């Protein structure tokens, strides 16, 4: 584990809504000790802000490229994020 706290903003494109993406990401984030939130956007993408140990955040980004079994992730846009989070929330 690294000492660095990393915060990233992610937008997942592809077949990512209606496939349990958000709840699967919450479970994966909690398993990795990553905080933040995830929600569906009206354009069909899924958006997330993730924060935690650099290695754990990197692992969650790798997971985001795959997603849950029914997802078909075409691409993940990754940018630096901001904020402070406790726990991981699925937003409606």
Secondary structure, DSSP 4 states (H G I P E B T S, - for coil): --S-EEEEEEEEEEE-SSSSHHHHHHHHHHHHT-EEEEEE-TTS-EEEEEEEEHHHHHHHHHHHHH-STT-EEEEEEEEE-----SSEEE--
